[in-house]
Amino acid sequence: MVDATGLLNHLFVLEEHRKKGLGNIIELDLARKLIDCGNKVYKCVEFYNTPVIAGTQRSPLWSTAKNAEGTDLTYVFLVAARESAKD
């Protein structure tokens, strides 16, 4: 869930435990620990995860990175894999 650069990613809460604030508690605890170690904290959220995006936008603890025009930055992660040679 956390990499060496301070990226929070892939936080998952089982459906039966959602909307209880558990993800937020875990996220804030991990962020506090990273800050205590001197790291900056950031996270990636998929476009389709609208509940997390909405909660992040409401939170006074998070902000979004902006480009030169002042709009939110969007990062596209591309995974390239090479198939193994077939015998």
C-alpha positions in Angstrom: 0.0 0.0 0.0 3.0 2.4 0.4 6.1 2.6 -1.6 9.5 4.2 -0.8 8.5 7.6 -2.3 5.4 8.0 -0.1 2.8 6.8 -2.6 -0.4 5.4 -1.1 -2.0 3.0 -3.5 -4.3 0.0 -3.6 -6.1 0.6 -0.3 -9.0 -1.9 -0.4 -11.9 -2.3 2.1 -14.2 -5.3 1.8 -17.7 -4.3 0.7 -19.3 -5.3 4.0 -17.1 -2.9 5.8 -17.3 0.1 3.5 -18.9 3.5 4.5 -17.6 3.0 8.1 -14.5 5.3 7.7 -12.1 2.4 7.9 -10.2 3.2 4.7 -9.9 6.8 5.8 -8.5 5.8 9.2 -5.9 3.5 7.6 -5.0 6.1 5.0 -4.5 8.9 7.6 -2.5 6.6 9.9 -0.2 5.6 7.1 0.1 9.2 6.0 1.0 10.3 9.5 3.7 7.6 9.8 5.2 8.7 6.4 5.2 12.3 7.5 6.8 11.4 10.8 9.6 9.8 8.8 10.1 13.0 6.8 8.3 11.8 3.6 5.8 13.7 1.5 2.6 11.8 1.0 0.6 11.4 -2.2 -1.9 8.9 -3.6 -3.3 7.7 -6.9 -7.0 7.1 -7.3 -8.6 5.5 -10.4 -11.0 7.7 -12.3 -13.9 5.2 -11.7 -13.4 5.3 -7.9 -15.7 8.3 -7.5 -16.4 7.8 -3.8 -12.7 8.1 -2.9 -12.2 11.0 -5.3 -15.2 12.8 -3.7 -13.9 12.2 -0.1 -10.5 13.3 -1.1 -11.8 16.5 -2.5 -13.8 17.2 0.7 -10.9 16.6 2.9 -8.8 19.6 4.2 -5.8 17.2 4.4 -5.5 16.5 0.7 -5.0 18.7 -2.4 -4.5 17.9 -6.0 -1.4 18.6 -8.1 -2.1 21.3 -10.8 -0.6 21.9 -14.2 0.5 25.3 -15.5 -3.1 26.1 -16.5 -4.4 25.3 -13.0 -6.3 22.1 -13.8 -5.7 18.8 -12.0 -2.9 16.7 -13.2 -3.7 13.3 -14.6 -1.1 10.6 -14.7 -1.5 7.6 -17.0 0.2 4.5 -15.8 1.1 2.0 -18.6 2.3 -1.5 -17.9 4.1 -3.1 -20.7 4.8 -6.8 -20.5 6.7 -9.1 -22.8 5.4 -12.6 -23.4 7.9 -15.3 -23.0 9.1 -17.1 -26.1 7.1 -20.1 -27.0 8.9 -23.4 -27.6 
